[in-house]
Amino acid sequence: MALLVSGGHNLLILARDLGDYIQLGTTIDDAIGEAYDKTAKWLGLDLRKSGGPAVEELAQEGDAKSVKFKVPMKQHKDCNFSYAGLKTQVRLAIEAKRINAEISLASASDEERQARADIAASFQRVAVLHLEEKCERAIEWGLNIEPSINHLVVSGGVASNKYVRARLDEVVKRKGLKLVCPPPSLCTDNGVMVAWTGLEHFRLGRFDPPPPANEPEDAVLDLRPRWPLGEEYAEGKSEARSMRTARMHPSLTSLIKASIKQESQSAI
């Protein structure tokens, strides 16, 4: 199983093979990385190290149970995520404490620094608890589909967060799995993962021929701003509040399966 957590994604995937994926859960609004970034901005933290690490560092000074934030989607028995509501809770808590983001953390009084640290710690606890609950359910679903699953791979920028790693490690241990996380240097946005995936598909002959050198002037390319990674698991279907319900393009999994089927028929 794989969990992608970043500024733009919250995605739980059951990976059967290269290009064969089942989507167990996704975000219906904002991703966890976006929530970290906004929290850091509203708390007036130094964003040169990016929002996630800044909040994680400050949270170590705070009381994680001092601010009573609600865990998102407790009533939804699926594997989807939502962080828009938690962001609103954080903003309201900051406004209630009259924290001025224009005043840097270094210039804040001891009392205000503690207030910021308490909010950071409370936010992180609830944000990650949301991850824990959804991952635990996704593992149960995944084991029902593929009982041979023995790893949860966590990737994306948020995967470099030590608190996130520690909490998810507890989840997978309870389920008898092992947690796999890449080095922090590979948790940031990079083209290596895209290039490597392309290479793996190329090795298996899954690619389109290049366009002709003398391509006509009226040639049209099909641009995909978003490309669904896999087919949605029936129990996990959820309509995103800010997205159209109609699928504009087939998923990567369905395209690859169709290509393999076509190759098999051609061979016959």
N, C-alpha and C positions, 0 to 999 in steps of 0.2 A: 504494500500500500504506500501511497505517497501523499504528503501534505505540502501544498505550496502556500506560503504565507509571506506576503510582501505588501508594498504600498498600494498595489492595484489588484491583488488577488488573494482570495481565500478559497482553496480548492482541495477537495479530498477525492483522490483517484485510486481505483483499483487497477493496477497495471498488470495485464496478463502476458503481454509480449510487446515488442516494439510496434507501436501504432495501434495496439488493441487495448483500449482503455474504457473503463466504466466510471462515469462521474457519480460519486455518492453524495457530494455536497458542494455548494458554492456560496458566495456571498450574494445576498439579495439587495444590498445597497453598498456600504463602504467596507473596505478591507481593514484588517487589524493594523497594518503599517500606516495607513492613512490616519487612523485614530491616534496612534502614537505620535505622528508628526504634528497633528493639530493640537494635541495635549501639550507637547513641548513648546509650540508657538504661543499658546495661551498662557503658559506658565512663565514665559519670558526666558526660556533656556537658550543656551548657546547652540545654534543650529549648524555651526560649522562641522560638528561631528555627526550631524543628522539627528532627527527627532528621537528615533528609537533608542540609540545608545545614551542620549541625554536624559531621557525619562528613566531608563533602567538604572543609570548611575545615581540620580537623585532619589529614586525610590528606596535605595538602600538606607537612607537616612530617615525614612518615614514610617508611620504606623499604618500598615496595610488594611486595618479594619476600622480606622478612625472616621472615614467617610463612607456612608452606606449607599454605595452604588448597586443598582439591580443588575443581575446577570441577564443578558439579552436572551430572548426566545426560550425561556424556561418551559413555556407551555407547548412548544412545537417539538414533537417527537420525530424529528428528522435530523439531517446532518448539515443543514444550511446555516449560514452565519449572517449576523447583522450587527454592525457597529455604529450605525447612525444615531441610534437612541442613546448609546453609552456616551458618544461624543457630546450630545446635548446635555446629559447629566453632568459631565465634567465641566462644560462651559458654565452651567448654572452654579455649580459649586464654587468655581473660581470667581464668578461675579458676586456670590454671597459673601465670600471672604474679602472682596474688594481688592483682589490682587491686580496690580498694574503691570502688564507685560512689558511696558516701556522701561520699567526699572529692572535692570539685569539681576540675576541671581547673586552675583558677587556684591552688588550694592544694596541688596535687601537686608532688612533687620533680621535678627535671629528669630524673632517670632514669625515674620513673614516667610523666611526660608523654611521653617518647620511646617508652616501651613502648606507651602508648595510641595514639600517632600511628602506630606501626608496624602495630598491629592494624587501625586504621582504614584505612590505605593498602592493606594486604594484602587486607582484606575488599572494599574498593571495586574493586580490580583484578580479583578473581575474580568478584564479582557482575556487573560490567559485561562481563567476558569471556564469561560465560554468555549475556548479552544479545547480544553480537556474534555468537557461534556460531549461535544460533537465528535471528537476523535474516538472517544470510547464507544459511542454508538456506531460509528463508521467501521471500527474494527469488528464489532459484532456482526454487522451486515456483511462485511468482507469475508469473514470466516464462514458465513453461511453460503456464500457464493463459491469461494475457493478456500477450503479448509487447510490447504498447504501454506497459507500465508504465514511468514515468520518474522517479517521486518516492517517497520514504519519508517519511511525515508522522508525527512523534513528538509525542504529547500526554500529558497527565497530570502530576502533581506532580513526578515524577522527571525529566521532560523539561527542567526548569529547571537541572538539574545540568550544569555546563560540561564536566566530565570525560566524562559520558555522551554529550553532544553531540559532543565531539571524537572519541571512539572510534567512534561510529556513523557519523560523517561519513567516516571512513576506510573503513568497510565499504561504504557506498553508492558511494563513488568507485571502489572495486575492481570493483564490479558495473555501473558506468556510469550510476548513478542520482544524483539530487540529494536532499539532506536538507532537509526543511522542518520548522521548529520554531516554535511560537507564541512571542510575548513571554512572559517569565517571569511577568508579571502575570496571564496567561491560562492558566497551567499549574496553578493551584490549583483547589480545588473551587469551582465557581460554577454558578449557574443559567442563565447566558447561553447556554451551549452547548445546554442542554436546551430553552430557549425558542426558540432559533434553529432547532433541528431540528424542533420542533413547527410553527414558522411555515412552514418549507419543505414539510412534509407538507400543511399546511393549504392552501397555494397550489396544490397538485396535487389537492386534493379528497380527500385521504386522512384522513378523520376520521369519528368516529361522531357522530350527532346528540346534542345534550344531553338528559339525562333530563327527563321531564315535571315541571313545577313541582309538581303534585299527586301526587308519587310515593307509591305505597302504603307502608304501614308495614312490610310484610313483604318489601320489595324487597331484593335481594341483589346486591352488587357483587363481581366477580371480582378479587381482589387478587393481584398478582404480585410477590412479594418479589424475584424474579430473572427477568429476561427475556432469553433468549439473543439475541445480536445477529445472528448469521448461521448458516447451515448449516455443519457441520464438513466440512472437506476430508477425503476418504476416507483419504489417507495419514497424516493428522495426528490421527486419532481416538485419544483416550487417556482412560481412566477416572480421574477424580480420586479420590484415596484417601479424601477426607472427604465425598464427595458421592454421592447416590443415582444409579444408572445410568439410571433411568427419567426421561424428560423429562416434566415436569409441564405445560408449556405450549408451544405451537408457537413457533418463532422469529419475530422481527420480519420477517425476509426472507420467510419462507413466508406470513405473514399478508398482507403487502403484495402479493406475487405473486398470491395468491388473490383479493384485492380488485380488482386490475387486470384479472384474467381475468373476474371477475364483471361489471365495468363494460363490458368489451368485448362480452360475450354479451348484456348488456342493450341495448347500442346496436344490435346486430343485430336 
